[in-house]
Amino acid sequence: MDATGRARDPELKKDLDATVDARRELGADYEAALVESFLEKVEQRLDSTVDRRVRRQLAEQQMVVARGASHPAKPSSGDGGFGERFGLAIVTLVLAVPLSAIAVVNAGLLGLAVCWLGIFGVNAVHSGWHVPWSGARDRGRGKSSDWE
């Protein structure tokens, strides 16, 4: 449904209306079968939509490769920009509270240290191994890599 509450797919709306009308005529005894039938139609519609999107994406990737591009275009949502890094940092900090409590209860201060090293490690790996005291990332700047 869209923001106004109307169905975007008129055929699906017709199917729903027919299912509701059939339920009124047949009574509650057939309700489960009618709902299951309608849900199967919705599932088929979703499957066809997903298949269409996957085929379109594969076709776009094949066109990029066919045109001679060495690397397919990356989707803009997964560029690893500030928003993605900030989001991961927020999520890991939120999860750090219960994880820290579990670690302290089960393993004491050593468990807490291991827990926070893991949290730090996940964030460091996601940010591209950039650790403030390490110059490792700057050393290989002249080389071209698929990972950058």
URVENUR-V711936 format. One record per backbone hydrogen bond with DSSP energy under -1.0 kcal/mol. NH is the residue of the N-H (numbers start at 1). CO is the residue of the C=O. If there is no record, write none. Layout:
nh;co
NH;CO
NH;CO
This chain:
nh;co
2;6
5;2
13;9
14;10
15;11
16;12
17;13
18;14
19;15
20;16
21;17
22;18
23;19
24;20
25;21
26;22
27;23
30;27
31;28
34;30
35;31
36;32
37;33
38;34
39;35
40;36
41;37
42;38
43;39
44;40
45;41
46;42
47;43
48;44
49;45
50;46
51;47
52;48
53;49
54;50
55;51
56;52
57;53
58;54
59;55
60;56
61;57
62;58
63;59
64;60
65;61
66;62
67;63
68;65
69;64
78;75
85;81
86;82
87;83
88;84
89;85
90;86
91;87
92;88
93;89
94;90
95;91
96;92
99;95
100;96
101;97
102;98
103;99
104;100
105;101
106;102
107;103
108;104
112;108
113;109
114;110
115;111
116;112
117;113
118;114
119;115
120;116
121;117
122;118
123;119
124;120
125;121
126;122
127;123
128;125
129;124
134;131
139;135
141;138
143;140
